[in-house]
Amino acid sequence: MVLMGSMEVDLPIAYREMLINNWELMGHFMYSGEDYRALIALVRSGQLALDAIAVERYAFNALEAAIDAAEEAQGLTCVTVCTS
């Protein structure tokens, strides 16, 4: 398991279970510049499709609605706010 970013809850994984199953757990707080470039390369090459992400766009003057939508967002929903 590779985790990037942060969580607000503990990750309940038993060490014994990790050993028995020969699992590895790696974590990194944020992404490096190399990580971003690798991700962009996967998208450009067609190996990573982004069409599964549902993008909801809100104008800046609808910021409250965007915040409410972001709070309710689930799965691969991305809420964005733009100025134009």
N, CA, C and O of each residue as an XYZ file, in Angstrom:
336
protein
N       0.850     -1.147      0.000
C       0.000      0.000      0.000
C       0.905      1.222      0.000
O       1.850      1.318      0.783
N       0.596      2.152     -0.894
C       1.344      3.400     -0.954
C       0.366      4.527     -0.683
O      -0.632      4.670     -1.390
N       0.644      5.324      0.332
C      -0.233      6.419      0.722
C       0.482      7.742      0.499
O       1.650      7.897      0.856
N      -0.224      8.690     -0.090
C       0.320     10.035     -0.256
C      -0.733     11.021      0.182
O      -1.916     10.837     -0.105
N      -0.326     12.057      0.869
C      -1.267     13.045      1.365
C      -1.435     12.876      2.857
O      -0.520     12.410      3.536
N      -2.574     13.241      3.370
C      -2.790     13.144      4.808
C      -4.159     12.554      5.095
O      -5.025     12.501      4.222
N      -4.340     12.113      6.326
C      -5.607     11.545      6.770
C      -5.919     12.129      8.138
O      -5.015     12.536      8.867
N      -7.179     12.168      8.478
C      -7.587     12.680      9.780
C      -7.912     11.551     10.756
O      -8.259     11.810     11.908
N      -7.802     10.310     10.306
C      -8.099      9.164     11.163
C      -6.901      8.218     11.147
O      -6.079      8.253     10.231
N      -6.817      7.385     12.159
C      -5.758      6.379     12.207
C      -5.981      5.325     11.131
O      -7.115      5.084     10.716
N      -4.904      4.702     10.681
C      -4.973      3.628      9.696
C      -4.870      2.304     10.460
O      -3.784      1.931     10.903
N      -5.995      1.589     10.618
C      -6.003      0.384     11.461
C      -5.474     -0.847     10.728
O      -6.249     -1.654     10.215
N      -4.161     -0.981     10.683
C      -3.547     -2.153     10.065
C      -2.706     -2.847     11.127
O      -1.825     -2.236     11.733
N      -2.979     -4.103     11.343
C      -2.250     -4.878     12.347
C      -0.882     -5.285     11.792
O      -0.779     -5.810     10.683
N       0.146     -5.038     12.571
C       1.504     -5.370     12.151
C       1.651     -6.861     11.859
O       2.307     -7.241     10.889
N       1.049     -7.700     12.686
C       1.122     -9.150     12.477
C       0.525     -9.530     11.117
O       1.089    -10.359     10.401
N      -0.612     -8.925     10.762
C      -1.242     -9.216      9.470
C      -0.337     -8.792      8.315
O      -0.262     -9.474      7.293
N       0.349     -7.661      8.487
C       1.287     -7.221      7.454
C       2.398     -8.241      7.271
O       2.771     -8.561      6.142
N       2.931     -8.756      8.379
C       4.019     -9.731      8.295
C       3.572    -11.033      7.645
O       4.244    -11.564      6.762
N       2.434    -11.537      8.092
C       1.932    -12.814      7.575
C       1.679    -12.745      6.066
O       1.951    -13.704      5.344
N       1.161    -11.615      5.599
C       0.815    -11.457      4.184
C       1.933    -10.863      3.342
O       1.779    -10.669      2.137
N       3.068    -10.574      3.989
C       4.207     -9.990      3.283
C       3.831     -8.671      2.603
O       4.247     -8.396      1.477
N       3.034     -7.862      3.310
C       2.619     -6.564      2.790
C       3.676     -5.518      3.095
O       4.471     -5.656      4.025
N       3.661     -4.465      2.283
C       4.517     -3.314      2.529
C       3.637     -2.084      2.627
O       2.638     -1.969      1.917
N       4.001     -1.182      3.491
C       3.262      0.055      3.670
C       4.248      1.206      3.535
O       5.226      1.291      4.278
N       3.982      2.087      2.583
C       4.852      3.236      2.359
C       4.003      4.494      2.434
O       2.851      4.496      2.000
N       4.556      5.541      2.971
C       3.825      6.791      3.066
C       4.712      7.979      2.756
O       5.916      7.960      3.011
N       4.101      9.008      2.205
C       4.803     10.242      1.878
C       3.793     11.359      2.035
O       2.670     11.244      1.544
N       4.166     12.445      2.714
C       3.191     13.490      3.019
C       2.650     14.171      1.770
O       1.433     14.268      1.610
N       3.493     14.633      0.906
C       3.026     15.315     -0.307
C       3.821     14.793     -1.502
O       4.613     13.860     -1.374
N       3.603     15.397     -2.644
C       4.195     14.923     -3.887
C       5.419     15.750     -4.271
O       5.474     16.949     -4.001
N       6.379     15.115     -4.889
C       7.566     15.813     -5.374
C       7.323     16.272     -6.808
O       6.362     15.848     -7.450
N       8.191     17.134     -7.297
C       8.099     17.573     -8.692
C       8.197     16.408     -9.659
O       7.542     16.396    -10.701
N       9.014     15.436     -9.310
C       9.155     14.245    -10.158
C       7.843     13.461    -10.221
O       7.486     12.930    -11.273
N       7.129     13.389     -9.099
C       5.843     12.694     -9.064
C       4.840     13.347    -10.011
O       4.136     12.660    -10.750
N       4.780     14.680     -9.983
C       3.861     15.398    -10.884
C       4.204     15.150    -12.345
O       3.320     14.913    -13.168
N       5.499     15.206    -12.662
C       5.908     14.982    -14.059
C       5.574     13.561    -14.511
O       5.159     13.359    -15.652
N       5.749     12.583    -13.637
C       5.427     11.194    -13.984
C       3.927     11.039    -14.212
O       3.511     10.334    -15.131
N       3.115     11.689    -13.386
C       1.668     11.628    -13.549
C       1.244     12.263    -14.879
O       0.425     11.697    -15.604
N       1.786     13.409    -15.191
C       1.469     14.085    -16.452
C       1.889     13.222    -17.635
O       1.173     13.149    -18.633
N       3.031     12.574    -17.532
C       3.489     11.693    -18.617
C       2.531     10.526    -18.822
O       2.278     10.135    -19.961
N       1.993      9.962    -17.742
C       1.023      8.870    -17.872
C      -0.248      9.348    -18.574
O      -0.801      8.634    -19.411
N      -0.706     10.534    -18.240
C      -1.904     11.081    -18.883
C      -1.634     11.346    -20.363
O      -2.433     10.962    -21.217
N      -0.518     11.997    -20.668
C      -0.176     12.322    -22.065
C      -0.034     11.080    -22.935
O      -0.400     11.097    -24.111
N       0.498      9.997    -22.359
C       0.717      8.779    -23.134
C      -0.559      7.949    -23.288
O      -0.567      6.958    -24.018
N      -1.638      8.347    -22.605
C      -2.884      7.603    -22.698
C      -2.969      6.427    -21.741
O      -3.943      5.675    -21.783
N      -1.974      6.247    -20.881
C      -1.982      5.140    -19.932
C      -2.867      5.411    -18.724
O      -3.246      4.483    -18.009
N      -3.201      6.686    -18.493
C      -4.052      7.062    -17.373
C      -5.160      7.968    -17.906
O      -4.925      9.133    -18.224
N      -6.357      7.421    -17.996
C      -7.501      8.180    -18.501
C      -8.099      8.996    -17.359
O      -8.221      8.508    -16.235
N      -8.464     10.214    -17.649
C      -9.052     11.082    -16.629
C     -10.563     11.215    -16.774
O     -11.193     11.951    -16.015
N     -11.150     10.514    -17.736
C     -12.587     10.659    -17.977
C     -13.450     10.058    -16.870
O     -14.662     10.273    -16.856
N     -12.858      9.320    -15.956
C     -13.617      8.772    -14.827
C     -13.844      9.823    -13.740
O     -14.652      9.621    -12.834
N     -13.130     10.941    -13.834
C     -13.259     12.004    -12.835
C     -14.403     12.926    -13.241
O     -14.410     13.480    -14.340
N     -15.361     13.080    -12.344
C     -16.492     13.989    -12.573
C     -16.097     15.369    -12.053
O     -15.892     15.556    -10.853
N     -15.992     16.330    -12.966
C     -15.591     17.682    -12.589
C     -16.830     18.559    -12.466
O     -17.620     18.673    -13.403
N     -16.987     19.171    -11.307
C     -18.070     20.131    -11.084
C     -17.441     21.514    -11.015
O     -16.573     21.764    -10.179
N     -17.880     22.416    -11.897
C     -17.299     23.757    -11.967
C     -18.261     24.781    -11.389
O     -19.461     24.754    -11.662
N     -17.714     25.684    -10.585
C     -18.501     26.760     -9.991
C     -17.800     28.085    -10.243
O     -16.573     28.171    -10.189
N     -18.587     29.115    -10.519
C     -18.027     30.457    -10.644
C     -17.647     30.951     -9.258
O     -18.193     30.493     -8.254
N     -16.712     31.885     -9.211
C     -16.246     32.389     -7.930
C     -17.377     33.015     -7.115
O     -17.366     32.957     -5.885
N     -18.348     33.610     -7.800
C     -19.457     34.222     -7.064
C     -20.417     33.182     -6.477
O     -21.351     33.538     -5.759
N     -20.190     31.895     -6.778
C     -20.981     30.801     -6.204
C     -20.106     29.972     -5.251
O     -20.256     28.756     -5.135
N     -19.193     30.673     -4.579
C     -18.228     29.989     -3.724
C     -18.900     29.161     -2.632
O     -18.471     28.040     -2.355
N     -19.940     29.696     -2.015
C     -20.642     28.949     -0.953
C     -21.198     27.626     -1.482
O     -21.084     26.592     -0.824
N     -21.798     27.665     -2.673
C     -22.339     26.442     -3.287
C     -21.213     25.458     -3.596
O     -21.386     24.248     -3.452
N     -20.059     25.978     -4.022
C     -18.914     25.112     -4.322
C     -18.409     24.432     -3.053
O     -18.069     23.249     -3.068
N     -18.363     25.184     -1.961
C     -17.919     24.606     -0.686
C     -18.882     23.519     -0.236
O     -18.456     22.460      0.226
N     -20.182     23.778     -0.370
C     -21.182     22.763     -0.015
C     -21.029     21.519     -0.891
O     -21.109     20.395     -0.396
N     -20.808     21.723     -2.197
C     -20.646     20.599     -3.120
C     -19.386     19.794     -2.782
O     -19.398     18.565     -2.838
N     -18.307     20.489     -2.433
C     -17.063     19.798     -2.083
C     -17.245     18.964     -0.818
O     -16.675     17.881     -0.691
N     -18.033     19.472      0.103
C     -18.288     18.729      1.342
C     -19.056     17.438      1.064
O     -18.847     16.431      1.741
N     -19.929     17.467      0.083
C     -20.755     16.300     -0.250
C     -20.113     15.386     -1.295
O     -20.600     14.279     -1.526
N     -19.032     15.831     -1.924
C     -18.412     15.073     -3.018
C     -17.926     13.709     -2.529
O     -17.429     13.569     -1.412
N     -18.084     12.721     -3.389
C     -17.630     11.365     -3.085
C     -16.908     10.788     -4.287
O     -17.074     11.258     -5.412
N     -16.114      9.774     -4.038
C     -15.462      9.061     -5.119
C     -14.528      9.951     -5.915
O     -13.691     10.654     -5.350
N     -14.675      9.916     -7.213
C     -13.798     10.665     -8.102
C     -14.442     11.973     -8.571
O     -14.367     12.319     -9.750
N     -15.058     12.678     -7.665
C     -15.642     13.974     -7.984
C     -14.659     15.067     -7.597
O     -14.112     15.063     -6.494
N     -14.441     15.996     -8.505
C     -13.536     17.112     -8.273
C     -14.329     18.402     -8.398
O     -14.905     18.676     -9.451
N     -14.365     19.200     -7.334
C     -15.080     20.474     -7.342
C     -14.062     21.583     -7.577
O     -13.071     21.687     -6.855
N     -14.308     22.403     -8.580
C     -13.388     23.490     -8.906
C     -14.115     24.826     -8.870
O     -15.323     24.903     -9.094
N     -13.355     25.869     -8.585
C     -13.867     27.241     -8.577
C     -13.031     28.038     -9.553
O     -11.802     27.982     -9.507
N     -13.676     28.779    -10.433
C     -12.944     29.579    -11.410
C     -13.434     31.029    -11.375
O     -14.541     31.311    -10.917
N     -12.602     31.929    -11.862
C     -12.938     33.346    -11.823
C     -13.625     33.822    -13.082
O     -14.118     34.949    -13.120
N     -13.674     33.005    -14.104
C     -14.344     33.459    -15.334
C     -15.343     32.443    -15.825
O     -15.996     32.662    -16.846
